[in-house]
Amino acid sequence: MYDFAIIWDWIAFSVRWLHVITAMAWIGASFFFIALDLGLRPAPNMPKGCHGEEWQVHGGGFYHIQKYLVAPENMPEHLIWHKWQSYMTWVSGAALLMIVYWVGGELFLIDPSKADLALWQAILISGGSLTIGWLAYDQLCKSALGNRPTVLMLILFAILVFMSWAYNQIFTGRAALLHLGAFTATIMTANVFFQIMPNQRIVVADLKAGRTPDAKYGKIAKLRSTHNNYLTLPVVFLMLSNHYPLAFATEYSWIIASLIFLTGVTIRHYFNTMHATGKGPHWTWGVTVLLMVIIAWLSTARAGESYEESAARDLTVYEQRFAAAGGFEDAANVVIGNCSMCHAREPSWGRLQWAPKGVYLETPADIARHADQIYLQAGKTHAMPPPNAIQMDDEARQTIVAWVKEARSSAAAN
């Protein structure tokens, strides 16, 4: 049974790696085409329907690129469609969300101090919110607001602020920010799958049939692509946020996430302007720095259970399984003796202000709740504690392994 935990962790690691690889491909392609599109310039003797061209040098070669606002007169035989980067980023991200936050929902998704939810209810909210979010956004874009892009962007920002707050009322801090990122990324990928690609296929079909493509399809794609442009950087931040308690482990984490979306706008505006004109507006960096200072200030507000609250609260079924297992008391003493100086609500080691990743290991409830991670980090591997902090002997690690094995054996027998 304990070997499955290791296998499962490797599955999660592999899916995470796939997600990172595909995300780099998608974001890289997106940034390249945005820079390319904004850098196009008119030139003499361009083909009919050509909007602009650009010369680039890379890898020892020269590239001559031309863009058609609708389509060329004749369809080229070799046409590359940029879509799989987006699709595979979302698919791998959805798989990772299921592995970490659905299967591991009792630890990473549910926060009993915020909402008394069964795991199935939390999973339903998790998946349902992503679907409903896309449907609402899509209808807004198809409404008359589609002709007022600035107003539409402000409404989209208001929706993101509300979702940031709503997720934080239900899920753990790290799950709330991760879901806000997934909510946004779902909109971005759905834009590609349901709008941008179908409209491009219509243009191609019209061209092959000898019809003049309607320019409205390009306008629709442009609107959705603009949204994706400004949402990219905040999504990257949110996907990395689970590594930084200063981002998710405060009562103002939903405001921090909201302000991150504004930094995405200021940073992208600088680069978009620079690509288009050759010079970016430097005020955007001042605004970005100011926003980050505000975020840093908000992050100092602590949140979560106090030591007394953790010690007093009832254990969940998941926690009871580990707390009731043989060897728990010995394992708890090992963890408290080797780990709690850092993983405390008030860390006493070095200059730590926060417990790493917001993980507390001070009370029996803390230790039982994080049994799987303790097993992997300090039992089966020597990842924790850091050797420069404390030298944990093999006997202590085996005490942790024996406790978790006993808990899992008992659960399997029942």
Buried (B, 14 or more C-beta within 10 A) or exposed (E): EBEEBEEBBEEBEEBBEBBBBBBEBBBEBBBEBBBBBBBBEEEEEBEEEBBBBBEEEEEEEEEEEBBBEBBEEEEEEEEEEBBEBBBBBBBBBBBBBBBBBBBBBBBBBBBEEBEEBEBEEBBEBBBEBBEEBBEEBBEBBEEEBBEEBEEBBEBBBEBBBEBBBBBBEBBBBBBBBBBBBBBBBBBBBBBBBEBBBBBBEBBBEBBEEEEEBEEEBBEBBEBBBBBBBBBBBBBBBBBEBBEBBBBBBBEBBBBBBBBBBBBBBBBBBBBBBBBBEEEBBEEBEEBBEEBEEBBEEBBEEBBBBEBEEBEEBEBBEBBBBBBEBBBBEBBBEBBBEBBBBBBBBEBEBEEBEBBBBBBBBBBBBBBBBBBBBBBBBBBBEEEBBEEEBBEBEEEBBEBBBBBBBBBBBBEEEE
